[in-house]
């Protein structure tokens, strides 16, 4: 399920030219980290000098992908934590 969710999310954001390399999702409810670029479970961050990690629950990401909530709503409710090199977003 997580792989399908991330694949769907990746397809939607690559239309905006967002680079998915070095972007990870840590799912707080599953205690697992996934690479957005490879769409697979990752035990560690591959590139240590530049990375971006989104800490979020899998259910919250599902709601974002399905358009039920806007990501900013979660940021203000402190349900998403972002760490790493924020310049990867540009």
Secondary structure, DSSP 8 states (H G I E B T S, - for coil): -HHHHHHHHHHHHHTTT---TTEEEEETTTTEEEETTTTEE-SS-S-SSS-EEEEE-HHHHHHHHTTSS-HHHHHHTT--EEEE-GGGG-
